[in-house]
Amino acid sequence: MENFQANQVYKMLVQLTRPRKILQLCSLSADSVNTLCNGLPDDGCLVTPESEYSSYKHCAQEKKIIQRKGRKEDILKELAALGEQYDMVFIDATEENPINYYNLIMSGNMLRMNGVICVPNTSTSRREGIDDEMGFMSREMTDVIKADARVEQVEFPSDYGIFIGRRIPVSQTIDQSKGILADDVFQGFKGQGILDRLRLHGKVAYVTGGGQGIGRAFAHALGEAGAKVAIIDMALEKAEAVVQELSLKGINSVAMAADISKEEDVKRMVDAIVANWGRIDIACNNAGINMNSASEDTTLEEWDKTFNVNLRGLFLCCQAAGRVMLSQGYGKIINTASMASLIVPHPQKQLAYNTSKAGVVKLTQTLGTEWIDRGVRVNCISPGIVDTPLIHSEALKPLVTRWLADIPAGRLAQVTDLQAAVVYLASEASDYMTGHNLVVDGGQSLW
Ligand SMILES: NC(=O)c1ccc[n+]([C@@H]2O[C@H](COP(=O)([O-])OP(=O)(O)OC[C@H]3O[C@@H](n4cnc5c(N)ncnc54)[C@H](O)[C@@H]3O)[C@@H](O)[C@H]2O)c1
């Protein structure tokens, strides 16, 4: 028994909880199954007993549906033995034996931490013409869940009633006598699980060179994790385009034009962020340029241009943002170095670039140790060869096949490969890390 309202509730639930695996033990309409599957990622699945009542053959999302043969009880036991866990479980309160299914799921640890249990048809007793016994069963079912300290719950008063429970991370009833250590490891540091500690809500960030490539990916990642982000780029129109993208995702951001090799631009950018948002928590000094020439031909102009952006400009940013952070007593600086700080990438010739990036690592180590005791952590990320416009120059384009042979991962990095690293270094979860060069290169620097 279902209706449009129930479908809307399921839609909202999958959007809020972002499940990867759903276990559906009750019969749902093809519409509802489609709604649930739509909310699953490409590699997600909905597992359901093969049932005479439901055929999902024509469901648009059929490829995500796994139907299992057998009695529900046996299926549950098999799945528990396989160690399967689900983010969302559906049980019908008016079916035979729903409490038995619930107990099997909970004792088999099949409902993941923060997982949601949905029990449709909990208010059948209030509907005319429905067998009293069903009403009794649904009340019995909801009473069992209500009494379970591992789950918190709410009942939606839709036509047929939907009871929703969430498996809370740590139950309030900890039995210390069983040797359970109710410490930060068990309960989470400051009561937060590890994924919550990566959140950046309330943080103010900037990304230089944020208008494209790696900087754009960093800006999206920081924003998705909860930070407000200032997009700094020499090309204002690129920064503005990224701000447009972020605002479509509900992320607060602002675009600013600045040439980070100019002291006055760096000062203006830092002052503007502080005037706008009151502080700077995360400084991503990412803007950089790459030029190629054999060392015997490298001009002073190329050397100076490279160093003015990659090292002098990065220092100006570190110093200006660092002063704000030191006065706040907290901050995270993340510089973009390069695998070229560790190895000499070849066959392209890039003496000035390689040397400037080695300088970024030493600057990071020095600031990282000098400022940590005043709350400012300084780390850098060294990407391998990333597929961005930087390597699409006429000089570098023909070298891609050559590079691939040197990369154990067998492919170039995508900017998305770097996003978790920047969120980790920006979050409080990495507060004990400083002066570190986090290499993300598919193993290239090891060969
Ligand atoms: N692409 C790679 O393979 C690779 C590998 C390792 C490290 N890196 C480093 O990552 C960083 C970003 O590289 P990318 O590949 O995204 O580059 P990119 O050329 O695609 O983008 C760089 C962005 O920085 C901006 N910019 C350049 N100079 C600036 C300045 N003086 N002030 C402000 N903005 C400026 C540009 O307008 C551009 O939007 C650079 O520091 C680069 O050295 C890149």
The ligand as an SDF file (V2000), in Angstrom:
LIG
                    3D

 44 48  0  0  0  0  0  0  0  0999 V2000
   48.9000   20.0770  -14.3340 N   0  0  0  0  0  0  0  0  0  0  0  0
   49.8600   19.3830  -13.8050 C   0  0  0  0  0  0  0  0  0  0  0  0
   50.2690   18.3630  -14.3460 O   0  0  0  0  0  0  0  0  0  0  0  0
   50.5000   19.7980  -12.5170 C   0  0  0  0  0  0  0  0  0  0  0  0
   51.3280   18.8870  -11.8670 C   0  0  0  0  0  0  0  0  0  0  0  0
   51.9110   19.2300  -10.6720 C   0  0  0  0  0  0  0  0  0  0  0  0
   51.6850   20.4720  -10.1380 C   0  0  0  0  0  0  0  0  0  0  0  0
   50.8820   21.3570  -10.7690 N   0  0  0  0  0  0  0  0  0  0  0  0
   50.6850   22.6680  -10.1540 C   0  0  0  0  0  0  0  0  0  0  0  0
   49.3120   22.8320   -9.8410 O   0  0  0  0  0  0  0  0  0  0  0  0
   48.9780   24.2190   -9.8910 C   0  0  0  0  0  0  0  0  0  0  0  0
   47.7860   24.4050  -10.7780 C   0  0  0  0  0  0  0  0  0  0  0  0
   48.0830   23.8350  -12.0330 O   0  0  0  0  0  0  0  0  0  0  0  0
   46.9930   23.6180  -13.1670 P   0  0  0  0  0  0  0  0  0  0  0  0
   47.4590   22.4560  -13.9270 O   0  0  0  0  0  0  0  0  0  0  0  0
   45.6460   23.6740  -12.6240 O   0  0  0  0  0  0  0  0  0  0  0  0
   47.2810   24.9440  -14.0280 O   0  0  0  0  0  0  0  0  0  0  0  0
   46.3840   25.7330  -15.0610 P   0  0  0  0  0  0  0  0  0  0  0  0
   47.3470   26.4490  -15.9460 O   0  0  0  0  0  0  0  0  0  0  0  0
   45.3830   24.8410  -15.6630 O   0  0  0  0  0  0  0  0  0  0  0  0
   45.6250   26.7830  -14.1330 O   0  0  0  0  0  0  0  0  0  0  0  0
   46.3320   27.7590  -13.4180 C   0  0  0  0  0  0  0  0  0  0  0  0
   45.4040   28.9040  -13.0680 C   0  0  0  0  0  0  0  0  0  0  0  0
   46.1950   29.8420  -12.3480 O   0  0  0  0  0  0  0  0  0  0  0  0
   45.9740   31.1310  -12.8610 C   0  0  0  0  0  0  0  0  0  0  0  0
   47.2060   31.9220  -12.6490 N   0  0  0  0  0  0  0  0  0  0  0  0
   48.3810   31.7910  -13.2920 C   0  0  0  0  0  0  0  0  0  0  0  0
   49.2320   32.7070  -12.8330 N   0  0  0  0  0  0  0  0  0  0  0  0
   48.6090   33.4380  -11.8920 C   0  0  0  0  0  0  0  0  0  0  0  0
   48.9470   34.5150  -11.0840 C   0  0  0  0  0  0  0  0  0  0  0  0
   50.1610   35.0780  -11.1550 N   0  0  0  0  0  0  0  0  0  0  0  0
   48.0550   35.0170  -10.2220 N   0  0  0  0  0  0  0  0  0  0  0  0
   46.8170   34.4780  -10.1490 C   0  0  0  0  0  0  0  0  0  0  0  0
   46.4090   33.4600  -10.9040 N   0  0  0  0  0  0  0  0  0  0  0  0
   47.3000   32.9310  -11.7710 C   0  0  0  0  0  0  0  0  0  0  0  0
   45.6510   30.9480  -14.3230 C   0  0  0  0  0  0  0  0  0  0  0  0
   44.9040   32.0190  -14.8510 O   0  0  0  0  0  0  0  0  0  0  0  0
   44.8750   29.6350  -14.2890 C   0  0  0  0  0  0  0  0  0  0  0  0
   43.4950   29.8790  -14.1310 O   0  0  0  0  0  0  0  0  0  0  0  0
   50.2310   24.9250  -10.3760 C   0  0  0  0  0  0  0  0  0  0  0  0
   50.9320   25.4250   -9.2540 O   0  0  0  0  0  0  0  0  0  0  0  0
   51.0330   23.8210  -11.0470 C   0  0  0  0  0  0  0  0  0  0  0  0
   52.4040   24.0720  -11.0480 O   0  0  0  0  0  0  0  0  0  0  0  0
   50.2760   21.0420  -11.9540 C   0  0  0  0  0  0  0  0  0  0  0  0
  1  2  1  0
  2  3  2  0
  2  4  1  0
  4  5  1  0
  4 44  2  0
  5  6  2  0
  6  7  1  0
  7  8  2  0
  8  9  1  0
  8 44  1  0
  9 10  1  0
  9 42  1  0
 10 11  1  0
 11 12  1  0
 11 40  1  0
 12 13  1  0
 13 14  1  0
 14 15  2  0
 14 16  1  0
 14 17  1  0
 17 18  1  0
 18 19  2  0
 18 20  1  0
 18 21  1  0
 21 22  1  0
 22 23  1  0
 23 24  1  0
 23 38  1  0
 24 25  1  0
 25 26  1  0
 25 36  1  0
 26 27  1  0
 26 35  1  0
 27 28  2  0
 28 29  1  0
 29 30  1  0
 29 35  2  0
 30 31  1  0
 30 32  2  0
 32 33  1  0
 33 34  2  0
 34 35  1  0
 36 37  1  0
 36 38  1  0
 38 39  1  0
 40 41  1  0
 40 42  1  0
 42 43  1  0
M  CHG  2   8   1  16  -1
M  END
$$$$
